[in-house]
Amino acid sequence: MSVITSSLKPRPGILEISPYVGGDAGAPGFARPIRLASNESALGPSPKAIAAYQALAGEIHRYPDGGALLLRTALGRLHGVDPSRIVCGAGSDELIALLLRAYVGAGDEVLYSRHGFLMYPIGARAVGATPVAAPERALTADVEALLSRVTEKTRAVFLANPNNPTGTYLREAEVRRLHEALSPSVLLVIDAAYAEFVARDDYDPGLSLVEQAENVVMLRTFSKIYALAALRLGWAYCPPAVADVLNRVRGPFNVNAAAEAAGVAAVEDTGALARARAHNGRWLPWFSERLSALGLELTPSVADFVLARFPEDPGKNSDAAFAFLRSRGILVRKLKAYGLPHHLRISIGAGEEMETVAAALGEFLGRR
Ligand SMILES: *Cc1c(COP(=O)(O)O)cnc(C)c1O
């Protein structure tokens, strides 16, 4: 990667980072493109969250509550957990970075699975550590492969469950098997950004494992099903000692007041959550079946997006499909940075949007 030279030297590892590139937000010629590149919820935020955000306008000269007490209390009530073990952050991205800063240093290794979320290797390099990618099986994290890559330098294991961008998940029993085989001195981070979308009996986001272990943290976000991505809000459920450490290293006002107010209202609006989940429960299978019927190879997803593999011939490949959709004002995600050059990731949007995308892909593939 090209580097802008300077006599100022950042710490080792930082210039090896390829900056994270988010999904496209605009398509030329379209004032309101169909945005399916970032897994933002199809239905938008709870109207109560929007109202809470707006009601804060007269208060923005005040510092927020640095402890985010109202939000932690609301989350504790919703999930039946102890608010003192919750630490909130400016998105789960901030919590990933804080965990790495607190527990991982130069020369250490951070383990993740091959097509795991990109912020894990980026965050590892930012603290001078070496990201180690374990191979997957059928685009799914593989417990044996992860365990076989653990060395005496491994300080943390990051598992997105379900994973972005593959949409696959590990059963609760497999996550427990992974945890049981790890040394208590290795931190296991379960990133459950898509937990609310999963409708499988054998899935568990990890709250109970956090309560039983001293080395497990679960991360959640308000950017996906709660549709508050612009406000940057996430939370970690931690063993008491980890919460204590995060509270020492985080910024004193890392969660802004608008995010906290909207977050509390969103947590309390269980009806909006149920509607978002029901919408995904309807359109994820609908869209998956449509794409399969077009001959695309789909990875079974339990989240709010699908991963589709395109043919390799130039007229029908993922680049051509991406360009075709973009020319129709439809934005999806390319995945070369994830080592998936033949795939596109398409978020579940509004019903009419999914109908439009399915029809456009039918046209692209010459099957209507
Ligand atoms: C989207 C996503 C996040 C959320 O990040 P925020 O910083 O909370 O917006 C975290 N982990 C995974 C796997 C994601 O896909």
The ligand as an SDF file (V2000), in Angstrom:
LIG
                    3D

 15 15  0  0  0  0  0  0  0  0999 V2000
  -21.9870   -3.2590   11.7450 C   0  0  0  0  0  0  0  0  0  0  0  0
  -21.1380   -4.0630   12.6510 C   0  0  0  0  0  0  0  0  0  0  0  0
  -20.7220   -3.5520   13.8550 C   0  0  0  0  0  0  0  0  0  0  0  0
  -21.2670   -2.2510   14.3180 C   0  0  0  0  0  0  0  0  0  0  0  0
  -20.4070   -1.2600   14.4290 O   0  0  0  0  0  0  0  0  0  0  0  0
  -20.8720    0.1170   15.0800 P   0  0  0  0  0  0  0  0  0  0  0  0
  -19.5530    0.7190   15.3410 O   0  0  0  0  0  0  0  0  0  0  0  0
  -21.6220   -0.1860   16.3290 O   0  0  0  0  0  0  0  0  0  0  0  0
  -21.6950    0.8300   14.0730 O   0  0  0  0  0  0  0  0  0  0  0  0
  -19.9450   -4.3390   14.6860 C   0  0  0  0  0  0  0  0  0  0  0  0
  -19.6130   -5.5870   14.3420 N   0  0  0  0  0  0  0  0  0  0  0  0
  -20.0500   -6.1270   13.2030 C   0  0  0  0  0  0  0  0  0  0  0  0
  -19.7260   -7.5410   12.8990 C   0  0  0  0  0  0  0  0  0  0  0  0
  -20.8030   -5.3770   12.3140 C   0  0  0  0  0  0  0  0  0  0  0  0
  -21.2120   -5.8920   11.1570 O   0  0  0  0  0  0  0  0  0  0  0  0
  1  2  1  0
  2  3  1  0
  2 14  2  0
  3  4  1  0
  3 10  2  0
  4  5  1  0
  5  6  1  0
  6  7  2  0
  6  8  1  0
  6  9  1  0
 10 11  1  0
 11 12  2  0
 12 13  1  0
 12 14  1  0
 14 15  1  0
M  END
$$$$
